[in-house]
Each structure stands twice: as structure tokens, then as C-alpha cells.
Amino acid sequence: MVVIRIRSRTGSGRLRGDGALAQFVRFVLVGGSSNITRAILVVAVSAGVGVFRFLALRGWVFS
């Protein structure tokens, strides 16, 4: 009797591979998460600057 084993890879197993698709998916995930993090940081800083400017114009910060 001959047993043939077919190796199936899970989703995370495919992403760990060296194939072009795996590398592209990793590139998209890392780049996307980096851009989202940068956007959140820019919005948080600009909102903080806006609040600081609002308080400074009313004399509540440097008085």
C-alpha cells in the first residue's frame, strides 16, 4: 500500500515562505501598518498643536 502525503500549509505558513506572493503580502502588511501608524501620529500631534494654540491665544498658557 502506497501512502501519499500532501502537505498543506496554513495561512501563516504561507506568509513565512520565500515565495514572491508571500514577500508581497508581507510588504503590503508592513507598509500599510506603517502608514496607518504615521497617520494616527500626525492627527494626534496636529490636534495637540491646535489645542495648544487655542489655549495660547486666550492667554491661558503663558500668563
N, C-alpha and C positions, 0 to 999 in steps of 0.2 A: 504494500500500500504506500502510495506517494502522497505526502502532505505538502501542500504549497501554502506558505505563509505570505500573506500580503500585508505589508507594513503600511498602516495608515497613520498619518500624522495629524495631530490636533492643530488648532489654530495657532496656539503659542509655539508649537513645534515648527510650524511653517515659518513663523517670523524669526526664529533663531537660525534659520538656514542662510546659506550664502548665495542663494539664487537672486536673480535680478528683481523678481517680484517682491521677495522678502526685503531686500535692501530698499526698494522704492517705498514700500509700506512703512518701514522704519523711518525713512527720510520724511515722509508726509506727517507721520505722528509726531516726531520730534520738532519739525518745523512748525506745525500747527500749534502744538502746545507752547512753543516759544513765543509765537506771535500773540496768542491769547494772553499769556502772562505779561508780555510787554504792553498790550493794550490796557489791561487792568491796571498796571502800574502807572501808565500815562494818565488815565482817567482819575486815579486816586490822587496823583500829585497835582494835576490841574485843578481838581476840586479843592484840594487843600490850599493852593495858592489863591483861589477865588475867595475862600472863607477868610484867609489872612488879609487879603486886600480889602474885603468888605469891613472887617474889624478895624483895619488901619485907617480907612477913610473916615470912619466915625470917631476916631480918636480913642478907641478902646484898647489899643495895643501899646502905643508909645506915649501914653500920658502919665 
